[in-house]
Amino acid sequence: MSKMMRFQMVYMFISLISIFIITNATMRTYIGTTLGIVLMPLVGFNYQLPLITIVLVGVIIGFLTSIPRYFFTDWVKMGRIQNRMRSFNKVMSTAYKSNQRDKIQKLQKMRMEMSMEQTQISMNTMKPLLAFTIITLFLIAWLYYFLDELAYQVIAFPWDFEINVASAHLWLMPYWIVVYFFAILVFGYIVTMFIKYFDFTYKIRKIERTTQYENND
């Protein structure tokens, strides 16, 4: 069995567990009461600031997932693949416009190989995040429990001052889940850019010092 197949099976298994926990009220309540012992004093604010609680939980997850995702991502290789893909798309577009069928068939085979390479990089990036997927799942279960326990569930958003945070939906997603994932994406992006700046700056300076030392010799 290939590594990719094993990874997909593990990911599907975790996804099934996630669906079971999220849709099972008893399980959510058990996880919520257990985690509440730790989370309520930290980010619960005695149920007085539910929107801030949702955002802070998203910030925690964004921070925890950004660090391993950054260090397990081959940024140089990813950049090379992206440059190759841009050049490839230009060549493919030219081949289609000139109707070069033989060239198009060869390029399509190359696209499959490049797609496999991109998938491999994504898989290597996702591997360390599987453990954090369980943590994220538990925190979502706690948020479900937290919102159910609110004495007053109507809170204000910038676009609407009377939204029932426990039941209102934005299209198909509950409002609070949209806020939660938005906080994860924004804070995770900021943390990733922050780490990337300092990491790449350090590596570039190290290369410059090595080059300077070799030139002096």
N, CA, C and O of each residue as an XYZ file, in Angstrom:
868
protein
N       0.850     -1.202      0.000
C       0.000      0.000      0.000
C       0.884      1.249      0.000
O       1.805      1.347      0.810
N       0.614      2.215     -0.905
C       1.428      3.408     -1.021
C       1.209      4.325      0.176
O       0.210      4.231      0.890
N       2.189      5.224      0.371
C       2.080      6.177      1.473
C       0.870      7.075      1.303
O       0.193      7.412      2.274
N       0.599      7.464      0.057
C      -0.535      8.340     -0.199
C      -1.843      7.658      0.145
O      -2.746      8.278      0.707
N      -1.946      6.374     -0.192
C      -3.165      5.617      0.110
C      -3.368      5.485      1.612
O      -4.486      5.634      2.106
N      -2.284      5.206      2.345
C      -2.380      5.107      3.813
C      -2.796      6.440      4.416
O      -3.632      6.493      5.318
N      -2.205      7.514      3.907
C      -2.554      8.835      4.411
C      -4.030      9.140      4.169
O      -4.709      9.665      5.051
N      -4.520      8.817      2.989
C      -5.925      9.063      2.661
C      -6.851      8.255      3.559
O      -7.903      8.743      3.971
N      -6.460      7.017      3.865
C      -7.284      6.180      4.737
C      -7.334      6.746      6.153
O      -8.395      6.786      6.776
N      -6.183      7.181      6.655
C      -6.139      7.774      7.994
C      -6.977      9.044      8.028
O      -7.717      9.285      8.982
N      -6.855      9.853      6.981
C      -7.608     11.107      6.926
C      -9.111     10.838      6.872
O      -9.888     11.530      7.531
N      -9.524      9.841      6.093
C     -10.944      9.480      6.018
C     -11.449      8.970      7.369
O     -12.570      9.274      7.775
N     -10.603      8.187      8.066
C     -10.993      7.669      9.379
C     -11.210      8.812     10.369
O     -12.184      8.818     11.121
N     -10.293      9.777     10.360
C     -10.430     10.930     11.245
C     -11.666     11.742     10.875
O     -12.362     12.257     11.751
N     -11.937     11.856      9.578
C     -13.119     12.594      9.130
C     -14.397     11.932      9.622
O     -15.330     12.622     10.034
N     -14.452     10.597      9.584
C     -15.630      9.872     10.072
C     -15.811     10.082     11.580
O     -16.928     10.273     12.061
N     -14.700     10.043     12.313
C     -14.771     10.304     13.757
C     -15.283     11.721     14.008
O     -16.092     11.950     14.907
N     -14.801     12.665     13.205
C     -15.226     14.056     13.360
C     -16.727     14.195     13.157
O     -17.407     14.857     13.940
N     -17.242     13.567     12.101
C     -18.679     13.637     11.818
C     -19.479     13.026     12.965
O     -20.518     13.559     13.356
N     -18.998     11.914     13.499
C     -19.699     11.249     14.597
C     -19.767     12.136     15.835
O     -20.816     12.259     16.467
N     -18.634     12.753     16.174
C     -18.597     13.577     17.378
C     -19.452     14.831     17.216
O     -20.207     15.197     18.116
N     -19.328     15.487     16.057
C     -20.060     16.742     15.842
C     -21.566     16.500     15.811
O     -22.331     17.348     16.270
N     -22.003     15.372     15.284
C     -23.444     15.118     15.163
C     -24.028     14.423     16.385
O     -25.246     14.267     16.480
N     -23.182     14.002     17.322
C     -23.657     13.309     18.515
C     -23.672     14.279     19.699
O     -22.621     14.651     20.221
N     -24.880     14.685     20.117
C     -25.008     15.674     21.189
C     -24.429     15.177     22.505
O     -23.831     15.949     23.254
N     -24.605     13.892     22.788
C     -24.076     13.338     24.049
C     -22.559     13.417     24.085
O     -21.974     13.791     25.102
N     -21.926     13.066     22.980
C     -20.468     13.118     22.899
C     -19.974     14.559     23.007
O     -18.981     14.834     23.681
N     -20.680     15.482     22.331
C     -20.288     16.892     22.409
C     -20.382     17.405     23.839
O     -19.511     18.142     24.301
N     -21.433     17.015     24.529
C     -21.611     17.467     25.910
C     -20.507     16.920     26.814
O     -19.984     17.639     27.665
N     -20.157     15.656     26.629
C     -19.098     15.042     27.436
C     -17.762     15.747     27.204
O     -17.057     16.092     28.152
N     -17.427     15.956     25.935
C     -16.173     16.644     25.611
C     -16.208     18.087     26.102
O     -15.217     18.604     26.619
N     -17.362     18.728     25.934
C     -17.492     20.127     26.342
C     -17.323     20.323     27.832
O     -16.620     21.238     28.261
N     -17.954     19.479     28.626
C     -17.830     19.614     30.083
C     -16.410     19.311     30.543
O     -15.907     19.938     31.475
N     -15.767     18.354     29.890
C     -14.388     18.004     30.271
C     -13.423     19.130     29.936
O     -12.626     19.541     30.779
N     -13.495     19.636     28.689
C     -12.592     20.710     28.289
C     -12.922     22.021     28.989
O     -12.052     22.874     29.166
N     -14.174     22.177     29.384
C     -14.580     23.408     30.044
C     -13.828     23.671     31.329
O     -13.667     24.822     31.733
N     -13.368     22.614     31.973
C     -12.594     22.771     33.215
C     -11.349     23.626     32.966
O     -10.946     24.418     33.818
N     -10.746     23.451     31.779
C      -9.531     24.198     31.436
C      -9.861     25.474     30.666
O      -9.301     26.535     30.943
N     -10.779     25.366     29.691
C     -11.012     26.481     28.773
C     -11.851     27.612     29.361
O     -11.642     28.778     29.026
N     -12.794     27.277     30.232
C     -13.647     28.345     30.777
C     -12.849     29.414     31.526
O     -13.093     30.601     31.312
N     -11.907     29.041     32.394
C     -11.125     30.098     33.064
C     -10.229     30.875     32.096
O      -9.892     32.031     32.353
N      -9.841     30.237     30.980
C      -8.916     30.873     30.045
C      -9.623     31.785     29.044
O      -9.241     32.945     28.887
N     -10.643     31.273     28.372
C     -11.287     32.036     27.294
C     -12.808     32.069     27.421
O     -13.486     32.563     26.521
N     -13.354     31.556     28.513
C     -14.812     31.501     28.669
C     -15.438     32.815     29.068
O     -16.579     33.091     28.697
N     -14.709     33.644     29.824
C     -15.181     34.955     30.284
C     -16.557     34.872     30.959
O     -17.366     35.796     30.870
N     -16.797     33.754     31.627
C     -18.050     33.563     32.356
C     -19.282     33.765     31.459
O     -20.312     34.273     31.902
N     -19.152     33.357     30.194
C     -20.231     33.438     29.190
C     -20.635     34.877     28.860
O     -21.702     35.095     28.285
N     -19.812     35.850     29.207
C     -20.176     37.246     28.994
C     -19.743     37.779     27.621
O     -20.342     38.727     27.112
N     -18.720     37.184     27.026
C     -18.180     37.666     25.740
C     -18.058     36.498     24.757
O     -16.946     36.092     24.420
N     -19.178     35.958     24.297
C     -19.122     34.760     23.437
C     -18.392     34.975     22.116
O     -17.691     34.079     21.645
N     -18.546     36.149     21.515
C     -17.870     36.401     20.243
C     -16.356     36.413     20.426
O     -15.623     35.862     19.606
N     -15.891     37.043     21.502
C     -14.453     37.061     21.800
C     -13.963     35.639     22.080
O     -12.859     35.275     21.674
N     -14.759     34.849     22.759
C     -14.385     33.459     23.038
C     -14.197     32.678     21.745
O     -13.215     31.951     21.595
N     -15.139     32.824     20.805
C     -15.048     32.118     19.521
C     -13.783     32.531     18.771
O     -13.065     31.685     18.238
N     -13.515     33.838     18.735
C     -12.339     34.336     18.019
C     -11.056     33.833     18.667
O     -10.130     33.430     17.963
N     -10.987     33.849     19.996
C      -9.775     33.418     20.689
C      -9.491     31.926     20.481
O      -8.336     31.525     20.340
N     -10.540     31.114     20.462
C     -10.338     29.690     20.181
C      -9.790     29.519     18.767
O      -8.907     28.691     18.543
N     -10.304     30.291     17.815
C      -9.773     30.248     16.454
C      -8.328     30.702     16.394
O      -7.528     30.135     15.650
N      -7.989     31.713     17.166
C      -6.609     32.205     17.211
C      -5.671     31.135     17.770
O      -4.565     30.950     17.261
N      -6.108     30.436     18.810
C      -5.287     29.365     19.398
C      -4.996     28.283     18.372
O      -3.852     27.855     18.218
N      -6.041     27.840     17.664
C      -5.854     26.800     16.651
C      -5.000     27.316     15.502
O      -4.136     26.595     15.002
N      -5.232     28.554     15.079
C      -4.421     29.124     14.009
C      -2.947     29.150     14.363
O      -2.092     28.883     13.518
N      -2.651     29.471     15.613
C      -1.257     29.505     16.067
C      -0.663     28.098     16.125
O       0.449     27.868     15.651
N      -1.413     27.154     16.710
C      -0.893     25.796     16.887
C      -0.665     25.078     15.554
O       0.284     24.306     15.421
N      -1.524     25.327     14.577
C      -1.393     24.624     13.298
C      -0.398     25.292     12.356
O       0.166     24.627     11.487
N      -0.174     26.589     12.513
C       0.715     27.308     11.595
C       2.168     26.882     11.756
O       2.896     26.778     10.768
N       2.595     26.637     12.984
C       3.999     26.331     13.232
C       4.423     25.009     12.587
O       5.391     25.007     11.826
N       3.737     23.869     12.856
C       4.162     22.640     12.188
C       3.938     22.674     10.679
O       4.718     22.090      9.928
N       2.864     23.362     10.219
C       2.625     23.445      8.777
C       3.768     24.164      8.080
O       4.173     23.781      6.982
N       4.289     25.208      8.718
C       5.381     25.952      8.099
C       6.637     25.091      7.988
O       7.236     25.008      6.915
N       7.041     24.449      9.085
C       8.312     23.733      9.109
C       8.251     22.393      8.368
O       9.295     21.823      8.052
N       7.056     21.887      8.087
C       6.948     20.662      7.302
C       6.643     20.938      5.834
O       6.427     20.006      5.060
N       6.623     22.207      5.446
C       6.408     22.577      4.055
C       7.740     22.920      3.404
O       8.507     23.723      3.936
N       8.013     22.315      2.256
C       9.221     22.635      1.495
C       8.904     23.858      0.632
O       8.441     23.724     -0.500
N       9.158     25.050      1.180
C       8.762     26.282      0.505
C       9.540     26.503     -0.783
O       8.995     27.028     -1.754
N      10.806     26.108     -0.800
C      11.623     26.283     -2.009
C      11.080     25.406     -3.129
O      10.916     25.852     -4.265
N      10.804     24.149     -2.788
C      10.269     23.228     -3.792
C       8.896     23.683     -4.272
O       8.583     23.600     -5.460
N       8.078     24.164     -3.335
C       6.754     24.649     -3.706
C       6.859     25.843     -4.653
O       6.100     25.940     -5.618
N       7.794     26.747     -4.382
C       7.985     27.899     -5.258
C       8.425     27.487     -6.652
O       7.969     28.048     -7.649
N       9.319     26.499     -6.716
C       9.773     26.011     -8.019
C       8.615     25.399     -8.805
O       8.476     25.630    -10.006
N       7.795     24.624     -8.122
C       6.654     23.996     -8.795
C       5.674     25.049     -9.292
O       5.136     24.924    -10.392
N       5.437     26.085     -8.494
C       4.523     27.144     -8.910
C       5.057     27.887    -10.130
O       4.292     28.234    -11.030
N       6.363     28.130    -10.164
C       6.958     28.779    -11.336
C       6.854     27.888    -12.564
O       6.544     28.356    -13.660
N       7.118     26.595    -12.369
C       6.980     25.658    -13.481
C       5.545     25.606    -13.979
O       5.304     25.538    -15.184
N       4.600     25.637    -13.061
C       3.197     25.563    -13.452
C       2.776     26.800    -14.242
O       2.006     26.693    -15.197
N       3.272     27.966    -13.851
C       2.948     29.175    -14.614
C       3.502     29.098    -16.032
O       2.818     29.434    -16.998
N       4.750     28.651    -16.141
C       5.348     28.504    -17.468
C       4.621     27.437    -18.272
O       4.397     27.589    -19.473
N       4.257     26.357    -17.592
C       3.546     25.259    -18.255
C       2.200     25.737    -18.802
O       1.828     25.399    -19.926
N       1.480     26.514    -18.014
C       0.170     27.000    -18.456
C       0.286     27.891    -19.691
O      -0.577     27.857    -20.569
N       1.356     28.689    -19.758
C       1.563     29.515    -20.943
C       1.802     28.650    -22.178
O       1.246     28.907    -23.247
N       2.642     27.615    -22.015
C       2.927     26.715    -23.144
C       1.666     25.968    -23.554
O       1.397     25.811    -24.745
N       0.884     25.502    -22.569
C      -0.358     24.788    -22.860
C      -1.350     25.681    -23.591
O      -2.011     25.238    -24.529
N      -1.457     26.931    -23.167
C      -2.360     27.874    -23.824
C      -1.960     28.103    -25.279
O      -2.812     28.166    -26.164
N      -0.656     28.226    -25.515
C      -0.163     28.407    -26.886
C      -0.446     27.179    -27.741
O      -0.814     27.297    -28.909
N      -0.269     25.989    -27.144
C      -0.518     24.746    -27.879
C      -1.991     24.615    -28.259
O      -2.309     24.165    -29.360
N      -2.885     25.002    -27.361
C      -4.324     24.947    -27.654
C      -4.699     25.933    -28.761
O      -5.488     25.612    -29.650
N      -4.124     27.135    -28.697
C      -4.454     28.146    -29.699
C      -3.991     27.730    -31.097
O      -4.667     27.999    -32.089
N      -2.829     27.069    -31.162
C      -2.298     26.626    -32.453
C      -2.755     25.219    -32.825
O      -2.390     24.696    -33.877
N      -3.572     24.601    -31.935
C      -4.150     23.273    -32.194
C      -3.075     22.207    -32.461
O      -3.192     21.416    -33.397
N      -2.022     22.199    -31.619
C      -0.957     21.202    -31.746
C      -1.314     19.980    -30.885
O      -0.949     19.916    -29.711
N      -2.018     19.028    -31.467
C      -2.589     17.914    -30.709
C      -1.521     17.031    -30.062
O      -1.659     16.635    -28.905
N      -0.465     16.726    -30.804
C       0.594     15.873    -30.237
C       1.250     16.544    -29.032
O       1.529     15.905    -28.018
N       1.486     17.831    -29.166
C       2.103     18.577    -28.069
C       1.159     18.656    -26.870
O       1.591     18.592    -25.719
N      -0.135     18.794    -27.158
C      -1.124     18.871    -26.078
C      -1.156     17.564    -25.289
O      -1.237     17.584    -24.061
N      -1.094     16.428    -25.986
C      -1.096     15.129    -25.301
C       0.132     14.972    -24.409
O       0.023     14.475    -23.288
N       1.291     15.387    -24.895
C       2.508     15.305    -24.089
C       2.410     16.221    -22.865
O       2.829     15.857    -21.766
N       1.852     17.407    -23.076
C       1.717     18.353    -21.965
C       0.730     17.858    -20.919
O       0.918     18.096    -19.726
N      -0.315     17.174    -21.356
C      -1.286     16.631    -20.412
C      -0.656     15.561    -19.519
O      -0.973     15.473    -18.333
N       0.241     14.744    -20.095
C       0.966     13.758    -19.285
C       1.871     14.463    -18.276
O       1.979     14.050    -17.121
N       2.516     15.531    -18.735
C       3.368     16.301    -17.823
C       2.543     16.929    -16.702
O       3.005     17.016    -15.564
N       1.321     17.367    -17.022
C       0.463     17.978    -16.008
C       0.107     16.967    -14.923
O       0.055     17.308    -13.742
N      -0.138     15.723    -15.328
C      -0.447     14.683    -14.346
C       0.730     14.474    -13.400
O       0.544     14.342    -12.190
N       1.940     14.444    -13.953
C       3.135     14.259    -13.123
C       3.317     15.438    -12.158
O       3.656     15.245    -10.991
N       3.093     16.640    -12.648
C       3.233     17.823    -11.799
C       2.154     17.852    -10.719
O       2.405     18.294     -9.598
N       0.959     17.385    -11.056
C      -0.121     17.324    -10.074
C       0.218     16.336     -8.962
O      -0.065     16.591     -7.791
N       0.824     15.212     -9.330
C       1.248     14.226     -8.335
C       2.307     14.818     -7.407
O       2.304     14.564     -6.202
N       3.207     15.607     -7.980
C       4.258     16.225     -7.170
C       3.649     17.229     -6.197
O       4.067     17.298     -5.041
N       2.657     18.014     -6.654
C       1.980     18.969     -5.778
C       1.218     18.249     -4.672
O       1.195     18.696     -3.525
N       0.591     17.123     -5.033
C      -0.153     16.342     -4.041
C       0.783     15.807     -2.965
O       0.430     15.777     -1.786
N       1.978     15.384     -3.374
C       2.955     14.861     -2.421
C       3.384     15.940     -1.426
O       3.523     15.674     -0.232
N       3.592     17.144     -1.922
C       3.968     18.248     -1.030
C       2.832     18.550     -0.059
O       3.060     18.756      1.133
N       1.605     18.573     -0.581
C       0.445     18.836      0.285
C       0.308     17.759      1.350
O      -0.018     18.053      2.500
N       0.560     16.500      0.964
C       0.462     15.395      1.908
C       1.514     15.529      3.008
O       1.215     15.312      4.182
N       2.740     15.885      2.633
C       3.798     16.065      3.632
C       3.466     17.210      4.589
O       3.820     17.170      5.767
N       2.779     18.235      4.065
C       2.385     19.355      4.906
C       1.266     18.966      5.863
O       1.234     19.411      7.010
N       0.340     18.123      5.378
C      -0.829     17.762      6.172
C      -0.543     16.715      7.237
O      -1.258     16.646      8.237
N       0.471     15.913      7.046
C       0.755     14.826      7.990
C       0.841     15.290      9.436
O       0.153     14.730     10.291
N       1.669     16.303      9.746
C       1.769     16.711     11.157
C       0.501     17.369     11.682
O       0.339     17.526     12.892
N      -0.407     17.758     10.774
C      -1.624     18.431     11.200
C      -2.735     17.466     11.582
O      -3.764     17.888     12.109
N      -2.541     16.166     11.323
C      -3.582     15.198     11.658
C      -3.845     15.176     13.163
O      -4.994     15.085     13.596
N      -2.786     15.261     13.949
C      -2.968     15.290     15.404
C      -3.725     16.544     15.827
O      -4.569     16.499     16.723
N      -3.414     17.666     15.173
C      -4.102     18.913     15.501
C      -5.553     18.895     15.028
O      -6.381     19.655     15.530
N      -5.863     18.026     14.060
C      -7.246     17.889     13.625
C      -8.112     17.394     14.777
O      -9.246     17.842     14.944
N      -7.579     16.471     15.568
C      -8.310     15.964     16.729
C      -8.513     17.084     17.753
O      -9.593     17.220     18.328
N      -7.465     17.884     17.975
C      -7.572     18.997     18.923
C      -8.619     20.003     18.440
O      -9.444     20.487     19.215
N      -8.563     20.304     17.143
C      -9.544     21.219     16.564
C     -10.958     20.691     16.736
O     -11.880     21.440     17.059
N     -11.114     19.402     16.519
C     -12.425     18.769     16.667
C     -12.948     18.909     18.095
O     -14.118     19.234     18.299
N     -12.095     18.666     19.072
C     -12.495     18.787     20.477
C     -12.886     20.231     20.813
O     -13.841     20.466     21.554
N     -12.142     21.191     20.262
C     -12.460     22.590     20.535
C     -13.792     22.998     19.900
O     -14.542     23.786     20.477
N     -14.083     22.460     18.713
C     -15.381     22.730     18.092
C     -16.500     22.138     18.945
O     -17.545     22.759     19.141
N     -16.262     20.918     19.450
C     -17.257     20.294     20.330
C     -17.471     21.135     21.579
O     -18.599     21.289     22.048
N     -16.370     21.686     22.124
C     -16.515     22.545     23.305
C     -17.289     23.806     22.972
O     -18.100     24.256     23.781
N     -17.058     24.393     21.793
C     -17.785     25.598     21.396
C     -19.280     25.318     21.248
O     -20.109     26.147     21.622
N     -19.621     24.152     20.702
C     -21.033     23.762     20.637
C     -21.644     23.764     22.042
O     -22.717     24.321     22.273
N     -20.936     23.129     22.959
C     -21.410     23.056     24.354
C     -21.476     24.448     24.970
O     -22.446     24.785     25.649
N     -20.452     25.250     24.735
C     -20.381     26.606     25.284
C     -21.570     27.444     24.823
O     -22.198     28.135     25.625
N     -21.875     27.382     23.534
C     -22.972     28.188     22.992
C     -24.329     27.699     23.487
O     -25.236     28.501     23.710
N     -24.470     26.395     23.659
C     -25.728     25.863     24.200
C     -25.976     26.329     25.630
O     -27.122     26.460     26.061
N     -24.883     26.580     26.365
C     -25.001     26.980     27.762
C     -25.206     28.485     27.950
O     -25.420     28.947     29.071
N     -25.141     29.249     26.857
C     -25.323     30.697     26.976
C     -26.739     31.017     27.445
O     -27.720     30.490     26.919
N     -26.823     31.882     28.435
C     -28.138     32.296     28.921
C     -28.819     33.214     27.915
O     -30.041     33.191     27.769
N     -28.014     34.025     27.219
C     -28.542     34.947     26.214
C     -27.720     34.764     24.948
O     -26.549     35.142     24.914
N     -28.321     34.183     23.895
C     -27.587     33.764     22.717
C     -27.596     34.784     21.582
O     -27.004     34.533     20.532
N     -28.242     35.906     21.766
C     -28.275     36.935     20.732
C     -27.107     37.892     20.945
O     -26.983     38.515     22.000
N     -26.251     38.001     19.929
C     -25.097     38.892     20.018
C     -25.044     39.767     18.775
O     -25.780     39.549     17.813
N     -24.162     40.759     18.809
C     -24.064     41.725     17.713
C     -22.866     41.434     16.830
O     -21.758     41.211     17.317
N     -23.102     41.439     15.518
C     -22.050     41.399     14.518
C     -22.026     42.765     13.836
O     -22.992     43.519     13.943
N     -20.935     43.098     13.136
C     -20.880     44.420     12.480
C     -22.026     44.661     11.500
O     -22.462     45.800     11.336
N     -22.516     43.617     10.851
C     -23.561     43.785      9.846
C     -24.972     43.521     10.390
O     -25.956     43.765      9.692
N     -25.075     43.035     11.608
C     -26.382     42.765     12.204
C     -26.215     42.729     13.718
O     -25.371     41.995     14.231
N     -27.015     43.518     14.437
C     -26.852     43.634     15.880
C     -27.704     42.633     16.671
O     -27.660     42.627     17.901
N     -28.462     41.805     15.991
C     -29.294     40.836     16.686
C     -29.252     39.496     15.956
O     -30.136     39.171     15.164
N     -28.206     38.732     16.241
C     -28.034     37.419     15.612
C     -27.954     36.370     16.713
O     -27.177     36.505     17.658
N     -28.751     35.344     16.583
C     -28.681     34.225     17.518
C     -27.467     33.386     17.153
O     -27.490     32.631     16.181
N     -26.425     33.521     17.928
C     -25.152     32.895     17.585
C     -25.228     31.373     17.610
O     -24.412     30.710     16.970
N     -26.190     30.807     18.334
C     -26.286     29.354     18.444
C     -27.062     28.724     17.294
O     -26.866     27.548     16.990
N     -27.947     29.496     16.645
C     -28.813     28.897     15.626
C     -28.760     29.573     14.265
O     -29.131     28.953     13.268
N     -28.310     30.831     14.187
C     -28.302     31.551     12.914
C     -27.246     30.986     11.970
O     -26.185     30.534     12.401
N     -27.557     31.022     10.667
C     -26.653     30.490      9.647
C     -26.326     31.560      8.618
O     -27.148     32.422      8.309
N     -25.111     31.485      8.097
C     -24.694     32.291      6.970
C     -24.594     31.340      5.788
O     -23.622     30.594      5.666
N     -25.592     31.365      4.922
C     -25.782     30.344      3.907
C     -26.005     28.990      4.590
O     -27.038     28.794      5.230
N     -25.046     28.043      4.465
C     -25.232     26.723      5.075
C     -24.472     26.568      6.386
O     -24.691     25.613      7.131
N     -23.571     27.521      6.665
C     -22.708     27.396      7.843
C     -23.252     28.231      8.991
O     -23.722     29.348      8.774
N     -23.194     27.702     10.221
C     -23.539     28.530     11.386
C     -22.623     29.748     11.469
O     -21.443     29.674     11.128
N     -23.173     30.852     11.920
C     -22.398     32.087     12.024
C     -21.117     31.881     12.820
O     -20.048     32.337     12.414
N     -21.225     31.201     13.942
C     -20.066     31.099     14.825
C     -18.954     30.275     14.201
O     -17.778     30.533     14.462
N     -19.305     29.274     13.368
C     -18.276     28.486     12.692
C     -17.568     29.326     11.631
O     -16.360     29.191     11.433
N     -18.327     30.203     10.942
C     -17.711     31.104      9.971
C     -16.705     32.020     10.665
O     -15.588     32.206     10.180
N     -17.106     32.593     11.804
C     -16.204     33.462     12.570
C     -14.981     32.679     13.049
O     -13.853     33.167     12.985
N     -15.219     31.474     13.522
C     -14.152     30.606     14.044
C     -13.105     30.310     12.972
O     -11.907     30.470     13.208
N     -13.558     29.878     11.796
C     -12.618     29.535     10.732
C     -11.971     30.785     10.136
O     -10.825     30.731      9.691
N     -12.684     31.896     10.121
C     -12.084     33.143      9.645
C     -10.929     33.545     10.564
O      -9.879     33.979     10.092
N     -11.127     33.399     11.873
C     -10.064     33.715     12.827
C      -8.860     32.790     12.622
O      -7.713     33.230     12.699
N      -9.129     31.511     12.361
C      -8.035     30.563     12.113
C      -7.241     30.971     10.881
O      -6.011     31.013     10.917
N      -7.944     31.274      9.785
C      -7.276     31.605      8.530
C      -6.457     32.884      8.644
O      -5.306     32.933      8.211
N      -7.052     33.913      9.225
C      -6.359     35.205      9.312
C      -5.147     35.117     10.224
O      -4.048     35.513      9.836
N      -5.335     34.604     11.428
C      -4.221     34.542     12.374
C      -3.167     33.534     11.901
O      -1.969     33.768     12.058
N      -3.615     32.414     11.322
C      -2.667     31.439     10.800
C      -1.809     32.020      9.691
O      -0.612     31.744      9.616
N      -2.425     32.830      8.824
C      -1.668     33.481      7.737
C      -0.647     34.459      8.309
O       0.494     34.509      7.851
N      -1.059     35.235      9.309
C      -0.148     36.212      9.920
C       1.046     35.506     10.565
O       2.190     35.929     10.397
N       0.772     34.432     11.301
C       1.855     33.692     11.962
C       2.796     33.086     10.925
O       4.016     33.140     11.086
N       2.231     32.508      9.855
C       3.056     31.900      8.803
C       3.952     32.936      8.146
O       5.140     32.682      7.946
N       3.404     34.109      7.803
C       4.204     35.163      7.179
C       5.287     35.670      8.136
O       6.401     35.980      7.712
N       4.958     35.753      9.416
C       5.918     36.207     10.418
C       7.092     35.230     10.512
O       8.252     35.642     10.489
N       6.783     33.935     10.617
C       7.842     32.923     10.703
C       8.656     32.882      9.414
O       9.882     32.783      9.447
N       7.969     32.959      8.285
C       8.655     32.897      6.993
C       9.639     34.057      6.843
O      10.752     33.876      6.349
N       9.223     35.239      7.269
C      10.099     36.406      7.144
C      11.397     36.200      7.923
O      12.486     36.399      7.385
N      11.278     35.803      9.182
C      12.465     35.646     10.010
C      13.291     34.426      9.597
O      14.520     34.464      9.647
N      12.623     33.350      9.190
C      13.341     32.146      8.780
C      14.119     32.391      7.495
O      15.295     32.041      7.402
N      13.465     32.991      6.503
C      14.144     33.250      5.226
C      15.223     34.312      5.392
O      16.275     34.231      4.759
N      14.970     35.308      6.240
C      15.990     36.329      6.491
C      17.238     35.692      7.097
O      18.359     36.012      6.703
N      17.038     34.795      8.055
C      18.162     34.106      8.688
C      18.934     33.261      7.666
O      20.165     33.276      7.643
N      18.198     32.522      6.821
C      18.855     31.655      5.840
C      19.620     32.465      4.800
O      20.720     32.079      4.406
N      19.051     33.580      4.351
C      19.721     34.420      3.359
C      21.004     35.021      3.940
O      22.044     35.043      3.282
N      20.917     35.503      5.171
C      22.104     36.070      5.808
C      23.174     35.006      6.020
O      24.367     35.283      5.903
N      22.740     33.792      6.332
C      23.695     32.696      6.511
C      24.410     32.387      5.202
O      25.620     32.160      5.191
N      23.666     32.378      4.101
C      24.260     32.134      2.785
C      25.220     33.263      2.420
O      26.294     33.015      1.873
N      24.831     34.509      2.724
C      25.689     35.653      2.416
C      26.991     35.589      3.207
O      28.063     35.877      2.674
N      26.893     35.208      4.492
C      28.109     35.092      5.304
C      29.011     33.984      4.782
O      30.231     34.143      4.747
N      28.416     32.852      4.373
C      29.206     31.741      3.839
C      29.880     32.143      2.537
O      31.049     31.826      2.318
N      29.152     32.838      1.673
C      29.721     33.275      0.396
C      30.837     34.267      0.617
O      31.877     34.199     -0.038
N      30.625     35.192      1.542
C      31.661     36.184      1.846
C      32.917     35.539      2.403
O      34.035     35.936      2.076
N      32.712     34.522      3.263
C      33.858     33.806      3.858
C      34.638     33.070      2.763
O      35.869     33.074      2.774
N      33.930     32.441      1.820
C      34.603     31.710      0.743
C      35.336     32.657     -0.186
O      36.420     32.331     -0.670
N      34.761     33.829     -0.443
C      35.426     34.801     -1.310
C      36.689     35.356     -0.658
O      37.671     35.637     -1.345
N      36.666     35.515      0.672
C      37.853     36.012      1.366
C      38.986     34.992      1.346
O      40.165     35.345      1.323
N      38.589     33.691      1.358
C      39.621     32.663      1.285
C      40.226     32.591     -0.122
O      41.116     31.777     -0.371
